[in-house]
Protein backbone atom coordinates (compact mmCIF):
# COMPACT_ATOMS: atom_id res chain seq x y z
CA UNK A 1 0.00 0.00 0.00
CA UNK A 2 2.03 3.01 1.28
CA UNK A 3 4.68 4.41 3.57
CA UNK A 4 3.47 6.33 6.61
CA UNK A 5 5.42 8.21 9.26
CA UNK A 6 4.02 7.97 12.75
CA UNK A 7 5.25 9.57 15.94
CA UNK A 8 5.36 8.75 19.61
CA UNK A 9 5.38 11.47 22.23
CA UNK A 10 6.03 11.22 25.95
CA UNK A 11 3.32 11.08 28.60
CA UNK A 12 1.86 14.37 29.86
CA UNK A 13 3.10 16.28 26.80
CA UNK A 14 1.61 19.62 25.83
CA UNK A 15 -0.39 18.37 22.83
CA UNK A 16 -1.52 21.86 21.83
CA UNK A 17 2.09 23.06 21.58
CA UNK A 18 3.09 19.96 19.64
CA UNK A 19 0.15 20.35 17.26
CA UNK A 20 1.13 23.99 16.64
CA UNK A 21 4.69 22.96 15.77
CA UNK A 22 3.51 20.28 13.37
CA UNK A 23 0.97 22.64 11.79
CA UNK A 24 3.76 25.15 11.17
CA UNK A 25 5.35 22.41 9.01
CA UNK A 26 2.03 21.62 7.28
CA UNK A 27 1.57 18.39 9.21
CA UNK A 28 -1.48 17.33 11.14
CA UNK A 29 -1.40 15.02 14.16
CA UNK A 30 -4.00 12.27 13.98
CA UNK A 31 -4.31 9.98 17.04
CA UNK A 32 -3.82 6.30 16.31
CA UNK A 33 -4.90 3.28 18.34
CA UNK A 34 -3.14 0.39 16.62
CA UNK A 35 -2.93 -2.31 19.32
CA UNK A 36 0.17 -3.77 17.67
CA UNK A 37 2.03 -0.54 18.54
CA UNK A 38 0.12 0.73 21.60
CA UNK A 39 0.86 -2.52 23.47
CA UNK A 40 4.59 -1.94 22.93
CA UNK A 41 4.73 1.68 24.06
CA UNK A 42 5.76 2.87 27.49
CA UNK A 43 3.16 3.92 30.06
CA UNK A 44 1.38 7.04 28.90
CA UNK A 45 3.21 7.37 25.58
CA UNK A 46 0.94 8.62 22.81
CA UNK A 47 0.90 7.52 19.18
CA UNK A 48 -0.01 9.71 16.17
CA UNK A 49 0.13 9.86 12.42
CA UNK A 50 2.09 12.94 11.36
CA UNK A 51 0.03 13.53 8.22
CA UNK A 52 1.28 15.88 5.51
CA UNK A 53 -0.62 14.42 2.60
CA UNK A 54 -2.47 11.18 2.01
CA UNK A 55 0.65 9.08 2.59
CA UNK A 56 4.41 9.51 3.03
CA UNK A 57 5.55 7.59 -0.03
CA UNK A 58 8.74 9.13 -1.37
CA UNK A 59 9.87 10.36 2.05
CA UNK A 60 13.54 11.09 2.58
CA UNK A 61 13.41 9.11 5.84
CA UNK A 62 15.24 5.86 5.21
CA UNK A 63 15.92 6.85 1.61
CA UNK A 64 19.64 6.10 1.80
CA UNK A 65 18.95 2.41 2.27
CA UNK A 66 15.47 2.17 0.83
CA UNK A 67 15.12 0.80 -2.64
CA UNK A 68 11.59 -0.10 -3.47
CA UNK A 69 11.75 -3.40 -5.21
CA UNK A 70 9.19 -5.49 -7.00
CA UNK A 71 8.29 -7.00 -3.62
CA UNK A 72 6.67 -3.66 -2.77
CA UNK A 73 4.00 -4.29 -5.36
CA UNK A 74 1.19 -6.12 -3.63
CA UNK A 75 0.18 -9.46 -5.05
CA UNK A 76 -3.40 -8.14 -4.90
CA UNK A 77 -2.39 -5.25 -7.16
CA UNK A 78 -0.86 -7.64 -9.70
CA UNK A 79 -3.94 -9.87 -9.53
CA UNK A 80 -6.15 -6.84 -10.23
CA UNK A 81 -4.07 -5.98 -13.29
CA UNK A 82 -4.34 -9.56 -14.57
CA UNK A 83 -8.13 -9.48 -14.05
CA UNK A 84 -8.19 -6.33 -16.18
CA UNK A 85 -6.60 -8.35 -18.95
CA UNK A 86 -2.99 -7.28 -18.55
CA UNK A 87 -0.50 -9.86 -19.77
CA UNK A 88 2.94 -10.55 -18.33
CA UNK A 89 4.73 -8.33 -20.87
CA UNK A 90 2.47 -5.35 -20.10
CA UNK A 91 2.90 -5.89 -16.35
CA UNK A 92 6.68 -6.12 -16.78
CA UNK A 93 6.73 -2.85 -18.77
CA UNK A 94 4.64 -1.22 -16.03
CA UNK A 95 7.03 -2.51 -13.35
CA UNK A 96 10.03 -1.18 -15.33
CA UNK A 97 8.35 2.22 -15.66
CA UNK A 98 7.58 2.17 -11.94
CA UNK A 99 11.24 1.38 -11.23
CA UNK A 100 12.41 4.25 -13.48
CA UNK A 101 10.06 6.64 -11.67
CA UNK A 102 11.39 5.43 -8.31
CA UNK A 103 14.97 6.02 -9.43
CA UNK A 104 14.09 9.51 -10.69
CA UNK A 105 12.32 10.31 -7.41
CA UNK A 106 15.36 9.13 -5.47
CA UNK A 107 17.62 11.45 -7.48
CA UNK A 108 15.18 14.32 -6.86
CA UNK A 109 15.10 13.52 -3.11
CA UNK A 110 18.90 13.57 -3.02
CA UNK A 111 18.96 16.98 -4.72
CA UNK A 112 16.27 18.31 -2.40
CA UNK A 113 18.17 17.06 0.63
CA UNK A 114 21.19 19.04 -0.52
CA UNK A 115 18.99 22.11 -0.96
CA UNK A 116 17.60 21.69 2.56
CA UNK A 117 21.07 21.47 4.01
CA UNK A 118 20.75 17.79 4.77
CA UNK A 119 17.50 17.85 6.74
CA UNK A 120 15.39 14.89 5.56
CA UNK A 121 11.91 16.29 4.92
CA UNK A 122 12.50 18.86 7.66
CA UNK A 123 12.38 16.32 10.50
CA UNK A 124 15.49 17.69 12.24
CA UNK A 125 13.86 21.12 12.36
CA UNK A 126 10.47 19.72 13.40
CA UNK A 127 11.94 17.77 16.32
CA UNK A 128 14.17 20.67 17.39
CA UNK A 129 11.22 23.08 17.40
CA UNK A 130 9.06 20.52 19.25
CA UNK A 131 11.73 20.21 21.95
CA UNK A 132 12.00 23.98 22.27
CA UNK A 133 8.31 24.87 22.22
CA UNK A 134 6.61 21.84 23.78
CA UNK A 135 9.40 21.22 26.31
CA UNK A 136 9.48 17.45 25.72
CA UNK A 137 12.56 15.31 26.27
CA UNK A 138 12.12 12.98 23.29
CA UNK A 139 10.08 12.40 20.18
CA UNK A 140 9.76 9.03 18.44
CA UNK A 141 9.61 8.56 14.66
CA UNK A 142 8.48 5.33 13.05
CA UNK A 143 8.55 4.56 9.33
CA UNK A 144 6.53 1.61 8.09
CA UNK A 145 5.26 0.26 4.78
CA UNK A 146 1.58 -0.42 5.48
CA UNK A 147 -0.27 -3.19 3.71
CA UNK A 148 -3.40 -2.55 5.81
CA UNK A 149 -4.84 0.39 7.72
CA UNK A 150 -2.84 2.46 10.18
CA UNK A 151 -4.96 1.21 13.09
CA UNK A 152 -5.12 -2.41 11.93
CA UNK A 153 -1.60 -3.20 10.64
CA UNK A 154 0.11 -6.01 12.53
CA UNK A 155 3.75 -5.23 13.30
CA UNK A 156 5.79 -8.42 13.44
CA UNK A 157 9.04 -6.59 14.13
CA UNK A 158 9.30 -3.53 16.34
CA UNK A 159 12.48 -2.18 17.88
CA UNK A 160 13.48 1.01 19.67
CA UNK A 161 16.63 2.97 18.97
CA UNK A 162 17.67 6.03 20.96
CA UNK A 163 19.29 8.77 18.90
CA UNK A 164 20.57 12.07 20.24
CA UNK A 165 19.39 15.21 18.48
CA UNK A 166 22.93 16.50 18.88
CA UNK A 167 24.39 13.54 16.98
CA UNK A 168 24.36 13.42 13.21
CA UNK A 169 20.57 13.18 13.24
CA UNK A 170 20.11 13.88 9.54
CA UNK A 171 22.36 10.94 8.63
CA UNK A 172 20.51 8.69 11.08
CA UNK A 173 17.19 9.66 9.51
CA UNK A 174 18.40 9.18 5.94
CA UNK A 175 19.52 5.69 7.00
CA UNK A 176 16.41 5.04 9.10
CA UNK A 177 15.30 1.41 9.20
CA UNK A 178 11.63 0.58 8.81
CA UNK A 179 9.82 -0.76 11.89
CA UNK A 180 12.36 0.77 14.24
CA UNK A 181 11.05 3.49 16.55
CA UNK A 182 13.74 6.18 16.54
CA UNK A 183 13.51 7.90 19.92
CA UNK A 184 15.16 11.23 19.28
CA UNK A 185 16.31 12.63 22.59
CA UNK A 186 16.94 16.26 23.41
C-alpha positions in Angstrom: 0.0 0.0 0.0 2.0 3.0 1.3 4.7 4.4 3.6 3.5 6.3 6.6 5.4 8.2 9.3 4.0 8.0 12.8 5.3 9.6 15.9 5.4 8.8 19.6 5.4 11.5 22.2 6.0 11.2 26.0 3.3 11.1 28.6 1.9 14.4 29.9 3.1 16.3 26.8 1.6 19.6 25.8 -0.4 18.4 22.8 -1.5 21.9 21.8 2.1 23.1 21.6 3.1 20.0 19.6 0.1 20.4 17.3 1.1 24.0 16.6 4.7 23.0 15.8 3.5 20.3 13.4 1.0 22.6 11.8 3.8 25.2 11.2 5.3 22.4 9.0 2.0 21.6 7.3 1.6 18.4 9.2 -1.5 17.3 11.1 -1.4 15.0 14.2 -4.0 12.3 14.0 -4.3 10.0 17.0 -3.8 6.3 16.3 -4.9 3.3 18.3 -3.1 0.4 16.6 -2.9 -2.3 19.3 0.2 -3.8 17.7 2.0 -0.5 18.5 0.1 0.7 21.6 0.9 -2.5 23.5 4.6 -1.9 22.9 4.7 1.7 24.1 5.8 2.9 27.5 3.2 3.9 30.1 1.4 7.0 28.9 3.2 7.4 25.6 0.9 8.6 22.8 0.9 7.5 19.2 0.0 9.7 16.2 0.1 9.9 12.4 2.1 12.9 11.4 0.0 13.5 8.2 1.3 15.9 5.5 -0.6 14.4 2.6 -2.5 11.2 2.0 0.7 9.1 2.6 4.4 9.5 3.0 5.5 7.6 0.0 8.7 9.1 -1.4 9.9 10.4 2.1 13.5 11.1 2.6 13.4 9.1 5.8 15.2 5.9 5.2 15.9 6.9 1.6 19.6 6.1 1.8 19.0 2.4 2.3 15.5 2.2 0.8 15.1 0.8 -2.6 11.6 -0.1 -3.5 11.8 -3.4 -5.2 9.2 -5.5 -7.0 8.3 -7.0 -3.6 6.7 -3.7 -2.8 4.0 -4.3 -5.4 1.2 -6.1 -3.6 0.2 -9.5 -5.0 -3.4 -8.1 -4.9 -2.4 -5.3 -7.2 -0.9 -7.6 -9.7 -3.9 -9.9 -9.5 -6.2 -6.8 -10.2 -4.1 -6.0 -13.3 -4.3 -9.6 -14.6 -8.1 -9.5 -14.1 -8.2 -6.3 -16.2 -6.6 -8.4 -19.0 -3.0 -7.3 -18.5 -0.5 -9.9 -19.8 2.9 -10.5 -18.3 4.7 -8.3 -20.9 2.5 -5.3 -20.1 2.9 -5.9 -16.3 6.7 -6.1 -16.8 6.7 -2.8 -18.8 4.6 -1.2 -16.0 7.0 -2.5 -13.3 10.0 -1.2 -15.3 8.3 2.2 -15.7 7.6 2.2 -11.9 11.2 1.4 -11.2 12.4 4.3 -13.5 10.1 6.6 -11.7 11.4 5.4 -8.3 15.0 6.0 -9.4 14.1 9.5 -10.7 12.3 10.3 -7.4 15.4 9.1 -5.5 17.6 11.5 -7.5 15.2 14.3 -6.9 15.1 13.5 -3.1 18.9 13.6 -3.0 19.0 17.0 -4.7 16.3 18.3 -2.4 18.2 17.1 0.6 21.2 19.0 -0.5 19.0 22.1 -1.0 17.6 21.7 2.6 21.1 21.5 4.0 20.7 17.8 4.8 17.5 17.8 6.7 15.4 14.9 5.6 11.9 16.3 4.9 12.5 18.9 7.7 12.4 16.3 10.5 15.5 17.7 12.2 13.9 21.1 12.4 10.5 19.7 13.4 11.9 17.8 16.3 14.2 20.7 17.4 11.2 23.1 17.4 9.1 20.5 19.2 11.7 20.2 21.9 12.0 24.0 22.3 8.3 24.9 22.2 6.6 21.8 23.8 9.4 21.2 26.3 9.5 17.5 25.7 12.6 15.3 26.3 12.1 13.0 23.3 10.1 12.4 20.2 9.8 9.0 18.4 9.6 8.6 14.7 8.5 5.3 13.1 8.6 4.6 9.3 6.5 1.6 8.1 5.3 0.3 4.8 1.6 -0.4 5.5 -0.3 -3.2 3.7 -3.4 -2.6 5.8 -4.8 0.4 7.7 -2.8 2.5 10.2 -5.0 1.2 13.1 -5.1 -2.4 11.9 -1.6 -3.2 10.6 0.1 -6.0 12.5 3.8 -5.2 13.3 5.8 -8.4 13.4 9.0 -6.6 14.1 9.3 -3.5 16.3 12.5 -2.2 17.9 13.5 1.0 19.7 16.6 3.0 19.0 17.7 6.0 21.0 19.3 8.8 18.9 20.6 12.1 20.2 19.4 15.2 18.5 22.9 16.5 18.9 24.4 13.5 17.0 24.4 13.4 13.2 20.6 13.2 13.2 20.1 13.9 9.5 22.4 10.9 8.6 20.5 8.7 11.1 17.2 9.7 9.5 18.4 9.2 5.9 19.5 5.7 7.0 16.4 5.0 9.1 15.3 1.4 9.2 11.6 0.6 8.8 9.8 -0.8 11.9 12.4 0.8 14.2 11.0 3.5 16.6 13.7 6.2 16.5 13.5 7.9 19.9 15.2 11.2 19.3 16.3 12.6 22.6 16.9 16.3 23.4 
